[in-house]
């Protein structure tokens, strides 16, 4: 059984140094591509919620070639430990 999308997003951050919403979408689209919530706006909201809850932290900002702001996040050690404690596999 597939884990909920928000769980998969959080778990992804325990496997990478940092990522932005576009990275998350690219990484999860093969398994979750048919989910309505795997769209940039919903993923950004999930990342901001995880940050507000102390699971992720912002690492840097950059503008893409279209002038759109990309925010990068990472799971700090404590956040990654919490994610791994509650989300197995």
Buried (B, 14 or more C-beta within 10 A) or exposed (E): EEBEBBBBBBBBBBEEEBBBBBBBBEBBEEEBEEBEBBEEEBBBBBBBEBBEEEBBBEBEEEEEEEEEEBBBBBBBEEBBEBBBEEBEE
